[in-house]
Amino acid sequence: MSEPKIFDKKPTVIELEPGTYYWCSCGHSGKQPFCDGSHKGTEFTPVPLEITEKKSVALCLCKYTKNPPYCDGSHTRL
């Protein structure tokens, strides 16, 4: 299994409007934390994120979270 690219060792806290977003799981997207299709040809797939009301979320950028797409503190162990 391939390892994801660590984009950053801290989460991004972002306010999202209601809608569907796709979190980058490979770490190669140029539109972090969201997917731009850079995973094509790899075993990685984007993780859908449904937001039903405007809210702030902490999204993982190290790509090692056990609760994707949310930060779970895994970056502190890298």
Sequence and secondary structure as in RCSB ss.txt:
>XXXX:A:sequence
MSEPKIFDKKPTVIELEPGTYYWCSCGHSGKQPFCDGSHKGTEFTPVPLEITEKKSVALCLCKYTKNPPYCDGSH
TRL
>XXXX:A:secstr
        SS EEEEE SEEEEE SSS  TTTTB  STTTTSS   EEEEE S EEEEE SSS  SSTTB  SGG
GG 
